[in-house]
Amino acid sequence: MAELSVEEMGRRGGLKTLSKYGTDHFRKIGRRGGQRTKELHWDRFAEWGTRGGRPPKQCLQQVMEGKRSKDQKGG
């Protein structure tokens, strides 16, 4: 059996969830996620809405690269 990529596994899982619960399920969880984001980041939520969404989170590699460049500049 061929090994599946993480992307393919996620796609298959999403399609299985869609067939099992339908589109209303995705609407509900999306709404709940938006409400939770609003609760946690109430001070920036309106700004993100005008910009078209929350900026992407940095991955660990980006964080580490940022620290390295700051360390090199400082000393």
Biopython code that builds the backbone (N, CA, C, O; Angstrom):
import numpy as np
from Bio.PDB.StructureBuilder import StructureBuilder

atoms = [
    (1, "MET", "N", (0.837, -1.187, 0.000)),
    (1, "MET", "CA", (0.000, 0.000, 0.000)),
    (1, "MET", "C", (0.882, 1.251, 0.000)),
    (1, "MET", "O", (1.834, 1.346, 0.775)),
    (2, "ALA", "N", (0.567, 2.182, -0.851)),
    (2, "ALA", "CA", (1.348, 3.402, -0.959)),
    (2, "ALA", "C", (1.121, 4.279, 0.266)),
    (2, "ALA", "O", (0.023, 4.325, 0.820)),
    (3, "GLU", "N", (2.174, 4.970, 0.675)),
    (3, "GLU", "CA", (2.073, 5.862, 1.822)),
    (3, "GLU", "C", (1.389, 7.156, 1.407)),
    (3, "GLU", "O", (1.696, 7.713, 0.353)),
    (4, "LEU", "N", (0.467, 7.634, 2.228)),
    (4, "LEU", "CA", (-0.258, 8.860, 1.927)),
    (4, "LEU", "C", (0.468, 10.051, 2.528)),
    (4, "LEU", "O", (1.087, 9.946, 3.587)),
    (5, "SER", "N", (0.386, 11.175, 1.847)),
    (5, "SER", "CA", (0.955, 12.399, 2.403)),
    (5, "SER", "C", (-0.012, 12.963, 3.439)),
    (5, "SER", "O", (-1.187, 12.595, 3.472)),
    (6, "VAL", "N", (0.484, 13.841, 4.266)),
    (6, "VAL", "CA", (-0.351, 14.480, 5.273)),
    (6, "VAL", "C", (-1.477, 15.257, 4.592)),
    (6, "VAL", "O", (-2.610, 15.272, 5.073)),
    (7, "GLU", "N", (-1.159, 15.894, 3.484)),
    (7, "GLU", "CA", (-2.162, 16.645, 2.729)),
    (7, "GLU", "C", (-3.291, 15.727, 2.249)),
    (7, "GLU", "O", (-4.469, 16.064, 2.367)),
    (8, "GLU", "N", (-2.921, 14.580, 1.715)),
    (8, "GLU", "CA", (-3.917, 13.637, 1.211)),
    (8, "GLU", "C", (-4.760, 13.071, 2.356)),
    (8, "GLU", "O", (-5.973, 12.918, 2.215)),
    (9, "MET", "N", (-4.129, 12.762, 3.478)),
    (9, "MET", "CA", (-4.882, 12.252, 4.626)),
    (9, "MET", "C", (-5.877, 13.296, 5.131)),
    (9, "MET", "O", (-7.012, 12.963, 5.472)),
    (10, "GLY", "N", (-5.455, 14.545, 5.176)),
    (10, "GLY", "CA", (-6.345, 15.617, 5.606)),
    (10, "GLY", "C", (-7.517, 15.807, 4.659)),
    (10, "GLY", "O", (-8.651, 16.015, 5.092)),
    (11, "ARG", "N", (-7.242, 15.734, 3.379)),
    (11, "ARG", "CA", (-8.301, 15.869, 2.382)),
    (11, "ARG", "C", (-9.309, 14.740, 2.517)),
    (11, "ARG", "O", (-10.518, 14.973, 2.485)),
    (12, "ARG", "N", (-8.817, 13.525, 2.667)),
    (12, "ARG", "CA", (-9.718, 12.375, 2.811)),
    (12, "ARG", "C", (-10.555, 12.488, 4.088)),
    (12, "ARG", "O", (-11.747, 12.180, 4.088)),
    (13, "GLY", "N", (-9.919, 12.931, 5.170)),
    (13, "GLY", "CA", (-10.648, 13.100, 6.424)),
    (13, "GLY", "C", (-11.720, 14.165, 6.308)),
    (13, "GLY", "O", (-12.825, 13.998, 6.824)),
    (14, "GLY", "N", (-11.404, 15.249, 5.640)),
    (14, "GLY", "CA", (-12.385, 16.308, 5.428)),
    (14, "GLY", "C", (-13.563, 15.853, 4.585)),
    (14, "GLY", "O", (-14.711, 16.186, 4.877)),
    (15, "LEU", "N", (-13.278, 15.102, 3.550)),
    (15, "LEU", "CA", (-14.356, 14.587, 2.695)),
    (15, "LEU", "C", (-15.230, 13.578, 3.441)),
    (15, "LEU", "O", (-16.446, 13.545, 3.254)),
    (16, "LYS", "N", (-14.605, 12.759, 4.286)),
    (16, "LYS", "CA", (-15.357, 11.792, 5.083)),
    (16, "LYS", "C", (-16.271, 12.531, 6.070)),
    (16, "LYS", "O", (-17.431, 12.158, 6.243)),
    (17, "THR", "N", (-15.748, 13.572, 6.710)),
    (17, "THR", "CA", (-16.547, 14.370, 7.643)),
    (17, "THR", "C", (-17.692, 15.053, 6.912)),
    (17, "THR", "O", (-18.812, 15.114, 7.421)),
    (18, "LEU", "N", (-17.413, 15.564, 5.726)),
    (18, "LEU", "CA", (-18.454, 16.202, 4.925)),
    (18, "LEU", "C", (-19.571, 15.223, 4.584)),
    (18, "LEU", "O", (-20.750, 15.560, 4.694)),
    (19, "SER", "N", (-19.207, 14.023, 4.175)),
    (19, "SER", "CA", (-20.236, 13.042, 3.813)),
    (19, "SER", "C", (-21.024, 12.571, 5.042)),
    (19, "SER", "O", (-22.206, 12.243, 4.939)),
    (20, "LYS", "N", (-20.369, 12.542, 6.192)),
    (20, "LYS", "CA", (-21.024, 12.059, 7.406)),
    (20, "LYS", "C", (-21.935, 13.112, 8.044)),
    (20, "LYS", "O", (-23.042, 12.789, 8.475)),
    (21, "TYR", "N", (-21.476, 14.376, 8.110)),
    (21, "TYR", "CA", (-22.200, 15.412, 8.839)),
    (21, "TYR", "C", (-22.817, 16.504, 7.961)),
    (21, "TYR", "O", (-23.762, 17.168, 8.389)),
    (22, "GLY", "N", (-22.308, 16.702, 6.756)),
    (22, "GLY", "CA", (-22.869, 17.704, 5.849)),
    (22, "GLY", "C", (-22.244, 19.083, 6.020)),
    (22, "GLY", "O", (-21.392, 19.303, 6.880)),
    (23, "THR", "N", (-22.697, 20.004, 5.171)),
    (23, "THR", "CA", (-22.110, 21.342, 5.160)),
    (23, "THR", "C", (-22.502, 22.173, 6.373)),
    (23, "THR", "O", (-21.753, 23.063, 6.776)),
    (24, "ASP", "N", (-23.661, 21.901, 6.963)),
    (24, "ASP", "CA", (-24.066, 22.658, 8.152)),
    (24, "ASP", "C", (-23.080, 22.464, 9.299)),
    (24, "ASP", "O", (-22.855, 23.383, 10.087)),
    (25, "HIS", "N", (-22.504, 21.295, 9.394)),
    (25, "HIS", "CA", (-21.502, 21.021, 10.434)),
    (25, "HIS", "C", (-20.313, 21.967, 10.287)),
    (25, "HIS", "O", (-19.837, 22.528, 11.275)),
    (26, "PHE", "N", (-19.836, 22.143, 9.061)),
    (26, "PHE", "CA", (-18.698, 23.024, 8.834)),
    (26, "PHE", "C", (-19.058, 24.474, 9.122)),
    (26, "PHE", "O", (-18.227, 25.235, 9.615)),
    (27, "ARG", "N", (-20.295, 24.859, 8.817)),
    (27, "ARG", "CA", (-20.749, 26.214, 9.137)),
    (27, "ARG", "C", (-20.749, 26.441, 10.646)),
    (27, "ARG", "O", (-20.305, 27.482, 11.129)),
    (28, "LYS", "N", (-21.253, 25.452, 11.382)),
    (28, "LYS", "CA", (-21.315, 25.569, 12.841)),
    (28, "LYS", "C", (-19.928, 25.674, 13.460)),
    (28, "LYS", "O", (-19.692, 26.544, 14.299)),
    (29, "ILE", "N", (-19.004, 24.799, 13.058)),
    (29, "ILE", "CA", (-17.684, 24.835, 13.667)),
    (29, "ILE", "C", (-16.913, 26.087, 13.244)),
    (29, "ILE", "O", (-16.100, 26.607, 14.008)),
    (30, "GLY", "N", (-17.170, 26.568, 12.027)),
    (30, "GLY", "CA", (-16.546, 27.812, 11.586)),
    (30, "GLY", "C", (-17.039, 28.998, 12.390)),
    (30, "GLY", "O", (-16.258, 29.876, 12.757)),
    (31, "ARG", "N", (-18.322, 29.026, 12.660)),
    (31, "ARG", "CA", (-18.916, 30.097, 13.462)),
    (31, "ARG", "C", (-18.366, 30.053, 14.889)),
    (31, "ARG", "O", (-18.028, 31.087, 15.464)),
    (32, "ARG", "N", (-18.281, 28.845, 15.452)),
    (32, "ARG", "CA", (-17.747, 28.699, 16.806)),
    (32, "ARG", "C", (-16.287, 29.141, 16.870)),
    (32, "ARG", "O", (-15.874, 29.790, 17.831)),
    (33, "GLY", "N", (-15.514, 28.792, 15.858)),
    (33, "GLY", "CA", (-14.115, 29.207, 15.812)),
    (33, "GLY", "C", (-13.970, 30.713, 15.718)),
    (33, "GLY", "O", (-13.099, 31.300, 16.360)),
    (34, "GLY", "N", (-14.822, 31.338, 14.919)),
    (34, "GLY", "CA", (-14.801, 32.792, 14.800)),
    (34, "GLY", "C", (-15.163, 33.481, 16.098)),
    (34, "GLY", "O", (-14.557, 34.488, 16.463)),
    (35, "GLN", "N", (-16.153, 32.938, 16.799)),
    (35, "GLN", "CA", (-16.539, 33.508, 18.088)),
    (35, "GLN", "C", (-15.412, 33.377, 19.106)),
    (35, "GLN", "O", (-15.156, 34.304, 19.875)),
    (36, "ARG", "N", (-14.749, 32.243, 19.114)),
    (36, "ARG", "CA", (-13.641, 32.027, 20.053)),
    (36, "ARG", "C", (-12.484, 32.970, 19.740)),
    (36, "ARG", "O", (-11.872, 33.526, 20.652)),
    (37, "THR", "N", (-12.186, 33.151, 18.476)),
    (37, "THR", "CA", (-11.130, 34.090, 18.089)),
    (37, "THR", "C", (-11.498, 35.494, 18.531)),
    (37, "THR", "O", (-10.644, 36.244, 19.002)),
    (38, "LYS", "N", (-12.753, 35.850, 18.382)),
    (38, "LYS", "CA", (-13.226, 37.172, 18.802)),
    (38, "LYS", "C", (-13.080, 37.349, 20.315)),
    (38, "LYS", "O", (-12.704, 38.424, 20.783)),
    (39, "GLU", "N", (-13.381, 36.286, 21.083)),
    (39, "GLU", "CA", (-13.223, 36.348, 22.531)),
    (39, "GLU", "C", (-11.767, 36.513, 22.939)),
    (39, "GLU", "O", (-11.458, 37.288, 23.844)),
    (40, "LEU", "N", (-10.886, 35.799, 22.287)),
    (40, "LEU", "CA", (-9.472, 35.832, 22.656)),
    (40, "LEU", "C", (-8.762, 37.084, 22.175)),
    (40, "LEU", "O", (-7.858, 37.580, 22.847)),
    (41, "HIS", "N", (-9.158, 37.599, 21.025)),
    (41, "HIS", "CA", (-8.449, 38.724, 20.403)),
    (41, "HIS", "C", (-9.411, 39.861, 20.117)),
    (41, "HIS", "O", (-9.387, 40.429, 19.025)),
    (42, "TRP", "N", (-10.251, 40.202, 21.069)),
    (42, "TRP", "CA", (-11.286, 41.221, 20.873)),
    (42, "TRP", "C", (-10.702, 42.565, 20.464)),
    (42, "TRP", "O", (-11.350, 43.319, 19.738)),
    (43, "ASP", "N", (-9.489, 42.881, 20.915)),
    (43, "ASP", "CA", (-8.891, 44.184, 20.622)),
    (43, "ASP", "C", (-8.413, 44.315, 19.179)),
    (43, "ASP", "O", (-8.285, 45.431, 18.675)),
    (44, "ARG", "N", (-8.144, 43.189, 18.505)),
    (44, "ARG", "CA", (-7.649, 43.238, 17.121)),
    (44, "ARG", "C", (-8.618, 42.652, 16.110)),
    (44, "ARG", "O", (-8.357, 42.680, 14.908)),
    (45, "PHE", "N", (-9.728, 42.124, 16.588)),
    (45, "PHE", "CA", (-10.661, 41.407, 15.724)),
    (45, "PHE", "C", (-11.231, 42.290, 14.615)),
    (45, "PHE", "O", (-11.311, 41.857, 13.466)),
    (46, "ALA", "N", (-11.627, 43.521, 14.942)),
    (46, "ALA", "CA", (-12.197, 44.426, 13.937)),
    (46, "ALA", "C", (-11.153, 44.781, 12.873)),
    (46, "ALA", "O", (-11.471, 44.866, 11.687)),
    (47, "GLU", "N", (-9.921, 44.984, 13.305)),
    (47, "GLU", "CA", (-8.845, 45.301, 12.352)),
    (47, "GLU", "C", (-8.622, 44.142, 11.388)),
    (47, "GLU", "O", (-8.446, 44.355, 10.188)),
    (48, "TRP", "N", (-8.629, 42.922, 11.906)),
    (48, "TRP", "CA", (-8.442, 41.750, 11.053)),
    (48, "TRP", "C", (-9.574, 41.636, 10.052)),
    (48, "TRP", "O", (-9.355, 41.224, 8.913)),
    (49, "GLY", "N", (-10.785, 41.998, 10.460)),
    (49, "GLY", "CA", (-11.927, 41.934, 9.555)),
    (49, "GLY", "C", (-11.779, 42.885, 8.387)),
    (49, "GLY", "O", (-12.136, 42.542, 7.260)),
    (50, "THR", "N", (-11.255, 44.078, 8.638)),
    (50, "THR", "CA", (-11.073, 45.041, 7.556)),
    (50, "THR", "C", (-9.925, 44.644, 6.638)),
    (50, "THR", "O", (-9.895, 45.038, 5.472)),
    (51, "ARG", "N", (-8.986, 43.871, 7.158)),
    (51, "ARG", "CA", (-7.845, 43.431, 6.346)),
    (51, "ARG", "C", (-8.101, 42.107, 5.634)),
    (51, "ARG", "O", (-7.260, 41.638, 4.867)),
    (52, "GLY", "N", (-9.253, 41.508, 5.883)),
    (52, "GLY", "CA", (-9.586, 40.268, 5.188)),
    (52, "GLY", "C", (-9.214, 39.010, 5.947)),
    (52, "GLY", "O", (-9.163, 37.937, 5.345)),
    (53, "GLY", "N", (-8.952, 39.096, 7.236)),
    (53, "GLY", "CA", (-8.671, 37.906, 8.034)),
    (53, "GLY", "C", (-7.454, 38.077, 8.903)),
    (53, "GLY", "O", (-6.685, 39.028, 8.764)),
    (54, "ARG", "N", (-7.301, 37.131, 9.803)),
    (54, "ARG", "CA", (-6.180, 37.140, 10.735)),
    (54, "ARG", "C", (-4.890, 36.853, 9.985)),
    (54, "ARG", "O", (-4.863, 36.001, 9.097)),
    (55, "PRO", "N", (-3.810, 37.566, 10.339)),
    (55, "PRO", "CA", (-2.532, 37.260, 9.697)),
    (55, "PRO", "C", (-2.073, 35.853, 10.072)),
    (55, "PRO", "O", (-2.394, 35.376, 11.160)),
    (56, "PRO", "N", (-1.337, 35.187, 9.203)),
    (56, "PRO", "CA", (-0.896, 33.825, 9.510)),
    (56, "PRO", "C", (0.072, 33.812, 10.690)),
    (56, "PRO", "O", (0.847, 34.748, 10.886)),
    (57, "LYS", "N", (0.012, 32.732, 11.472)),
    (57, "LYS", "CA", (0.940, 32.571, 12.586)),
    (57, "LYS", "C", (2.311, 32.213, 12.026)),
    (57, "LYS", "O", (2.421, 31.581, 10.976)),
    (58, "GLN", "N", (3.343, 32.622, 12.735)),
    (58, "GLN", "CA", (4.683, 32.276, 12.310)),
    (58, "GLN", "C", (4.973, 30.834, 12.688)),
    (58, "GLN", "O", (4.553, 30.360, 13.743)),
    (59, "CYS", "N", (5.689, 30.146, 11.824)),
    (59, "CYS", "CA", (6.115, 28.795, 12.170)),
    (59, "CYS", "C", (7.416, 28.896, 12.961)),
    (59, "CYS", "O", (8.035, 29.960, 12.999)),
    (60, "LEU", "N", (7.831, 27.815, 13.584)),
    (60, "LEU", "CA", (9.013, 27.816, 14.435)),
    (60, "LEU", "C", (10.248, 28.282, 13.675)),
    (60, "LEU", "O", (11.066, 29.015, 14.230)),
    (61, "GLN", "N", (10.398, 27.880, 12.436)),
    (61, "GLN", "CA", (11.567, 28.265, 11.651)),
    (61, "GLN", "C", (11.617, 29.785, 11.467)),
    (61, "GLN", "O", (12.691, 30.377, 11.561)),
    (62, "GLN", "N", (10.476, 30.420, 11.208)),
    (62, "GLN", "CA", (10.442, 31.874, 11.049)),
    (62, "GLN", "C", (10.808, 32.572, 12.347)),
    (62, "GLN", "O", (11.515, 33.580, 12.337)),
    (63, "VAL", "N", (10.329, 32.038, 13.464)),
    (63, "VAL", "CA", (10.642, 32.625, 14.763)),
    (63, "VAL", "C", (12.141, 32.531, 15.024)),
    (63, "VAL", "O", (12.766, 33.501, 15.454)),
    (64, "MET", "N", (12.708, 31.368, 14.764)),
    (64, "MET", "CA", (14.140, 31.167, 15.005)),
    (64, "MET", "C", (14.985, 32.045, 14.080)),
    (64, "MET", "O", (16.015, 32.568, 14.507)),
    (65, "GLU", "N", (14.579, 32.212, 12.847)),
    (65, "GLU", "CA", (15.319, 33.076, 11.925)),
    (65, "GLU", "C", (15.264, 34.521, 12.393)),
    (65, "GLU", "O", (16.252, 35.248, 12.282)),
    (66, "GLY", "N", (14.125, 34.939, 12.911)),
    (66, "GLY", "CA", (13.994, 36.292, 13.444)),
    (66, "GLY", "C", (14.895, 36.513, 14.635)),
    (66, "GLY", "O", (15.479, 37.588, 14.772)),
    (67, "LYS", "N", (15.026, 35.516, 15.510)),
    (67, "LYS", "CA", (15.911, 35.633, 16.675)),
    (67, "LYS", "C", (17.362, 35.693, 16.241)),
    (67, "LYS", "O", (18.148, 36.459, 16.798)),
    (68, "ARG", "N", (17.723, 34.887, 15.249)),
    (68, "ARG", "CA", (19.105, 34.893, 14.769)),
    (68, "ARG", "C", (19.488, 36.251, 14.182)),
    (68, "ARG", "O", (20.575, 36.763, 14.447)),
    (69, "SER", "N", (18.588, 36.832, 13.383)),
    (69, "SER", "CA", (18.922, 38.111, 12.765)),
    (69, "SER", "C", (19.020, 39.203, 13.821)),
    (69, "SER", "O", (19.843, 40.108, 13.686)),
    (70, "LYS", "N", (18.192, 39.142, 14.881)),
    (70, "LYS", "CA", (18.283, 40.123, 15.962)),
    (70, "LYS", "C", (19.567, 39.948, 16.745)),
    (70, "LYS", "O", (20.195, 40.933, 17.133)),
    (71, "ASP", "N", (19.978, 38.671, 16.989)),
    (71, "ASP", "CA", (21.217, 38.405, 17.714)),
    (71, "ASP", "C", (22.419, 38.916, 16.940)),
    (71, "ASP", "O", (23.343, 39.474, 17.533)),
    (72, "GLN", "N", (22.423, 38.738, 15.632)),
    (72, "GLN", "CA", (23.541, 39.186, 14.808)),
    (72, "GLN", "C", (23.635, 40.702, 14.777)),
    (72, "GLN", "O", (24.736, 41.252, 14.768)),
    (73, "LYS", "N", (22.483, 41.393, 14.760)),
    (73, "LYS", "CA", (22.494, 42.850, 14.731)),
    (73, "LYS", "C", (22.966, 43.436, 16.063)),
    (73, "LYS", "O", (23.676, 44.441, 16.102)),
    (74, "GLY", "N", (22.550, 42.778, 17.163)),
    (74, "GLY", "CA", (22.840, 43.316, 18.482)),
    (74, "GLY", "C", (24.256, 43.097, 18.959)),
    (74, "GLY", "O", (24.720, 43.805, 19.852)),
    (75, "GLY", "N", (24.952, 42.141, 18.392)),
    (75, "GLY", "CA", (26.253, 41.941, 18.991)),
    (75, "GLY", "C", (27.141, 41.139, 18.197)),
    (75, "GLY", "O", (28.280, 40.897, 18.598)),
]
sb = StructureBuilder()
sb.init_structure("model")
sb.init_model(0)
sb.init_chain("A")
sb.init_seg("    ")
for serial, (resi, resn, name, xyz) in enumerate(atoms, 1):
    if name == "N":
        sb.init_residue(resn, " ", resi, " ")
    sb.init_atom(name, np.array(xyz, "f"), 0.0, 1.0, " ", f" {name:<3s}", serial, name[0])
structure = sb.get_structure()
